[in-house]
């Protein structure tokens, strides 16, 4: 029989940092914090998220209209044609992942 000890202190540190990060963002992150100029530059044909929105010809004049535009098939097609992503959902997921990596000091 082999006898060994398992050191889980590293896992405890990661869990503690994840808890702090969750508290920091409280489950909400502003869209503009995800769609940084750097992220947009690296993954789209634009220099900023504002530029991307303005070039889309969709209506982002109010919060309600913006929500409708982001949920539309037109926006999804626009993302496919003008970014490195297959969908708006994928773009949000990758941006969120990058945000978490930058904001959690692992």
Buried (B, 14 or more C-beta within 10 A) or exposed (E): EEEEEEEEEEEEEEEEEEEEBEEEBEEEBEEEEBBBBEBBEEBBEBEBBBBBBEEBEBEBEEEEEBEEBBEBEEBBEBBBEBBEBEBBEBBBEBBEEBBBEEEBEE
